[in-house]
Amino acid sequence: MDVTVFPAPEDNGTRAVVVRLLPNGAQGRKLRRLANAAAKLWNELNYGRRQEYFEARRRGLSQLESARRVDMRGTRKELVPKYTELLGAAAWEVERKNYEAWSSFRGLLKAKSEGKLPPWIHPAPPGYWKDEETGRRKLWIPVRHEMYAVDPEAKVIHISRYNLRLRFAGEVRWYGKQERMEIWYDEARRAWYASIAVKVGAETTRNGTKPRHIVQGARRSIAVARPIGDKVAGIDLGVNILASVVVSDGTWMIYKGARLKEDYFHFEGRIAKLESEASRAKSAGDEKKYNRLWAEVRRLKRKWAARRLHLYRNLASHLIHELWERGVSAVYVGYPYDIARERGNKYSVNIWAYRELIDAIEAKAREYGISVYEVYERGTSSHCAYHEVEVERSPRGVVTCPVGNHKLHSDLNGALNILRRGSGVLVNGNLKPLSFIVDHNGVAPANSIASTKGGNAQNPGIYPT
Ligand SMILES: [Zn+2]
């Protein structure tokens, strides 16, 4: 079988500090004016660039070739100067951001032409800057690194070019060189936010007199530890068992996602109710009510996403700390093909954002100096990890291998396969799971009936679910 193992994308040490801005009325109006101009510039630049791209496509050029033909410099020279009087250097920052979007589009097309992208990913040229639901322009301002200063004590962001001293709420977590700040208006929350990019550990200290370009937040380093051993681990991600993890020393850990499921049904129910109320309001011609209900739907969706992310981060933090203590220096995460594609029903798609979970694991692993690899391969759950033959799957999550008619828990089989195919290490023996429940206030050991009843000489790694 053809295995693809990618190292996780390199970390350039940049972290985001997100704060809520508290502008007064006049400041709010000014932000709105600036943001409107920025969105207009983005859309004009992008219009010009898309025209050239599609023109090349019409002439029969490939996507990649067409993307390469786009005259980035010409559009920049024509459009950016029209906006510098109002936006200052932020006009160039809008262009830079659009340029980055086109570069990433070209990068994806190149990867695709080399067969390095999963087949269902179809790159598309950058879109216009507008709110998907309201159709209005998104309010967004990219502020260049030298245009602003953050005072974490007084909780003020100063942008002298715009004569703005904006108060904010929130903690400034990271210390380091300040990069771009993005300001945007959240329609659902009716509030302005700023996301400040901080390159942690890269502050200029040569003469120590450049405080304007340093964000003086709390943490000065991303790394908290180095690996203390050279073990490896395989991670299989799933819906009910969020993560099943096998370490080369024979440890097997499972993280149950019951809380995630409860949250999902809670939010799903409330959202469905609001949506049907909204459609009733629409047929009754009550646009005001309709808009209010939709704003509430958006708020709930965001809240659900935030809670899910919080659970993922709890899982990642517990898992990586456990692995670090056991001396793991590299982890292999299986890309969940099966669930993403074959069993991608509405429930599993909505409850589970595996990319977010993988990102959370990668971010935590970096703090401990643990390398992360993503293993792209089909069949990690349908083939026996020991005999590489197709197994029979039962609905109870047990697989039966035709060679010797032995049984394995499917989550264990998946993790064993990922570990073996990623690192070449095959773990033998009767593994018993250490079982954990992921909750909002942390991760707790699950009732250990599972581990005492599970796993015996005849049925290694079986536990009742
Ligand atoms: Zn087998």
Boltz pocket constraint, residues with backbone or C-beta under 6 A from the ligand:
constraints:
  - pocket:
      binder: B
      contacts: [[A, 384], [A, 385], [A, 386], [A, 387], [A, 388], [A, 401], [A, 402], [A, 403], [A, 406]]
      max_distance: 6.0
